[in-house]
Structures are given as C-alpha cells and as structure tokens.
Amino acid sequence: MRLRHAIVAEFLGSALLLATVVGSGIMGERLAGGNVGIALLANTLATGAGLVALIATFISISGAHFNPLVTLAEVCLGKLRWRHAGAYVAAQAVGAIAGVIAAHGMFDLPLIEASRHVRTGPSQWWSEVVASFGLLTVILNVAKRRIEFIPVAVGGYITAAYWFTASTSFANPTVTIARSLTDTFAGIRPVDAPGFIVSELVGGALAVFLFRWMERSHDSSGSAPKAVEEKEAEDDVGRLRAGNAEQIGETEIPDARRR
C-alpha cells in the first residue's frame, strides 16, 4: 500500500476518532442533566464503538494506528521506518485537531477553545502510564496472534479503561494535544497536557520492553525442543542409512558366493 494512502487513512481515522470523543462528550453532557456518570457512560460507549469501526475500516490501509505510541512501537520492533513514522505522527496530529474542529462545528461552538478542565497530579499521571501500558500490551500481543481481532480488542480495552483509570484513559499523545483545544467534557488544560504525554510515553515504552522480553523468552524456550527434534531426525536418518547398508551387504554376499 502506498504511503500517501496510509497517511490519508491515519488523518481520517484520527479526525473521526476525535470527532467521536469530543462530540459524544458534548452530547452526553447536554443530555445527562448534570449527571456526570451518565455523560461519561455515553462518552465511553461512543468512543469504544467508534474505535471498533474505525480500526476495522483502516487497518488494511495503514495499520490503523491513530496513535503515536503505536507508531513508535512499530519502529522499535522494526516494522516501520523512521521517515514513514514521522509522516504517520504528523497525519495523526493534524487529523486529531481537525476532528476537534469538526465536533465544535457540529455543536455550534468556537472551533478552537483552550480547555479549563483540570487533569493533573500523581494519580492522573500514573493512570496514564497504566492506560498506555495496557493498550500497547493488548495491541502488540493481539496483532501477533489474531490480527483480525484487533478492532474489538482495542475498542473493548478503551471502553473498560475509561472506567478503571482516574484519567479516563487518554493513552494517546495526539489525542491529549487535541483535547487541550476543547473546553468541553472531554477537555484537558493545555498546561496539564505535558504530564499526560510523558506518562503515556513511559507506559508505551514499558509495554514494548515487556513484549520484546516475552518474545525473546519464547524463542529461547522453543530452541531446546527444536534442537532435540533435529537430533532425533539425524538419528533416524543415521539408522535408516545403517539399515540400508546392512541390506546391501546381505544381498552382495550371496552374489559373491555364486561367482
């Protein structure tokens, strides 16, 4: 697949993802009548369902990263070149901001508006480490064994992480930047964004480290049985050759006597 097709896919996927996150947050808050739990539930369900649909749509075109953490993980694992990764991340960032603008336009809000939603402190940062670590762990392991299941796995994980993390699981640096530009239910103050981004990078790095360690352990544990199988195969070949030699010898002896 050509790079430009992948870049367009990353842009559109990121834009539609942020339109979903921000738009459902606005709609949920307006309809919940002040009930934050109901607003969060609406935001969660829309985001999880949107992820399933978007990843299924674009996974065969760009891999459906929509997240610099996934892109950087692919680079670290040797599956994507650095120069392609830069184009991916740029498309994700521009797309995410475009998604916020689109959501604001749909709900008659200023197209760009700095958030005043406070999200900071050790518990929030730790939540983002956990959320990002879990997301990358799910993606890397499912991609290796059941790639067709990635849309459901990612959508399901984010739906759960919205509720089990104090930060509501941003787990995505470009999402964090884009959400700092919306003063709505989904927003985060621009001053709080760097703490989230650093935490997300730490969580993603830990997930890649764990994945590589598990893969090395799996390869090394599988090498011994493989060596045993090869030795047994060599022994079988040796026994077969020896048997053939004996049969040849037995047939040659009578012939010699006849001569």
N, C-alpha and C positions, 0 to 999 in steps of 0.2 A: 504494500500500500504506500502511495506517495506521501511524502512528508507534509505537503500542503493540505492533503485531505485529513491527515491526523491532527494538524493544527486547527483546522476549522472544527473538527469534532470536539477537540478539547475546549475551544472557545464556546461553542454552542452548549456543550454539556455543562460547563461551569456557569454559564449565564442562566440556563434553565434551572440549575440546582439552586442558585442564589435567589432567583425569582420565586422558586418554591419555598425556600426557607423564610425569606422576608415577607412574601405575600401571604403565606399561611399564618405567619405570626401576627400580621396586621389584622387579617380576617378573624383569627381566633380571639384576639384581644377585643375586637369590636363586638363580637357576638357573645362573649363569655360573661358579660355583665359584671366585670370586676373579679371574676373567679379565675385566679391565676392558674390553678390546676387544670381547669378545662381549656384555657388558652394554650398551655404547654402541651396538653394531650393532642389538641388539634394540630399544633406545630409539629409535634413528633410524628404523628401518623402521616401527614402530608410529606414530610421530609423523607421518611423511610420508604414510602411508596414511590416517591419521585426518584429516589436513588435506584430502586429496582428497575424502573422503566428506563431511566437514562443510561445506566450501565449496560443493560441488555441491548439498547439501541446502538451504542457507540463502541462496544468492547471489541468488535471485529475490525474497527477502523483505526482506532488509536490506542486501544487497551483500556479506554475509559478511566483514565487516572483521575482527572478533575481535582488533583491534589498534589502539590509539590513533594509531599512526603513519599507518595507512591512513585513519582518520577525519580526522585533521588535514590530510592531503594533499588529501582531498576538499574540505575547507573552503577551503584555499588556492587550489584550482583552480575554486572557485565552484560546486561540485556538491552541497554540503551546507551548511545553515545552522548558525551557531554554536550556537543553542539546541538544535538536534537533535544536534549533535556532543557537547554536554555529556551528554545522555541516553545516547548511544551509549557514551561512555567510562565512565560510571558503571555501565552494564549489563555492560560488559566486565570491569571491575574486580571487581564483586560476583560475576559468573559465574566468573571465574578462581579466586577464593578458594573458592567453592563446589565447584569441580572438585577442588581440593586436598583439601578435607574429604571429598569422596566417595571419592577414591582411598585416603586413610588409613583410612576406614571399611571399605573392601573388604579391606584387608590387616591389619586389627586393630592399627592404630597410633593414637597420640594424634591427635585430629582436627586440632589446630594445634600445630606444634612448630617453634621457630626453628631455622633451618639453621645448621650449623657448617662447611659446605662452602666453603672459601676460594676465591674467584674475584676477584682484584684485580691491578692493575698495568697498565703501559702496553700490553703485548701483548694483554691481555684487553680493555681499553678500545678499542684500535684494531681488534680483531677484531669488536667490536660495531658500530663505525662501518661497517666493510666489510660485515658481515652485513646491517645495516639498509639501507644504501645499495643493495645488490644486490637485496634483497627488494622494496623500493619501486620500483626501476627495472623489475623484472620485472612487478610488478602494474600499474603505470601504463601501460606500453607494450603489454602483452598485452590489458589492458582496452580500450584504444583500437582495437585492430585485430582481436582474436579473443577476445572476452569469454568464449565458451563453453570456451576452453582454459585459463582461469584456474585451476580446481582442480588440474589436472595440472601446470601450470607452477609454482604455489606449492608444491605437495607435492614436486615434483622438486627445486626450488631448496633448500628447507629440508633435504631429505634429503642433498643434496650439502654444504650449508653446515655441517651437523653435523660433517662430517669435514674440511673445509678451513679452518675457523676454530678458533683456540685456545680460544675461549669456548663452543664448540658451538652458536653462533648462537641466542641468545635472540631478538634482533631485535624485542622487544615489551615495552614498559614494564609493562603489567599482568601479563604472564607473569613478568617479573622480580620484581615485588612478590609475586605468589602463590608463586613458587618459593622466596622467602625464608622461607616459612612451612612448609616441609617439610624435615626433616633426613634426606633420603634421597638417592639417587643424583642426582636432578635438582635438588637444592637449591643455594642461594646464600646466604651470610651476609647478614643484613639490613644490616650496615654496608657491605657491598660493593655493594648494590643501587643506591645513587645514582650511582655511577660508571658502571654499566651503562646506567642510564636516560638520563643526559646523553649518553653515546656514541650511544645509539640515536636520540635526537632529532637529534643532529648528522648522522648518516648519513641519516635520513629527510629532513631539510631539504636536504641536498646532492642527493638523488635528485629532489626536487620542483624544485629550481633547474635541474638538468640537463634534466628533462623539459620545463619551460617554455621553456628556451632552444632546445631542439631543435624544439619546436613553432613557435616564432617564426621560426626559421631556415627551417623547411619552408614556412611560409606566405609568407615573403618571397621565397623562391626560386621558389615557384609563381606569384607575381604577375606576373612578366615574361612567361612563356608565355601566361598568361591575357590580358594586355593585347595581346599580339601577335595572339592568336586573335580578340579583339574588333575590332582594327583591320582584320584581314583580312576579317572578317564585314561591317564597314562598307563596305570597298572593294567587296566582292561586291555588296552592296545598291546601291551607287552605280553600278556598272557595269550592273546589271540595270535600274535606272531609266533610265540613259542609253540603253540599247538599246531599251527600250520607247518612249522619246521619239522615237528615230530612226524606229522602225517606224510610230509615229503620224504623224510628219511625212511619211513616204513615202506613206502612204495618203491623206493630206489633199491633197497636191499634185495628183494626177490628178483628184480630185474637183473641185478649184478650176478646173482647165482645162476640165472638162466643162461647168461652169456658165458 
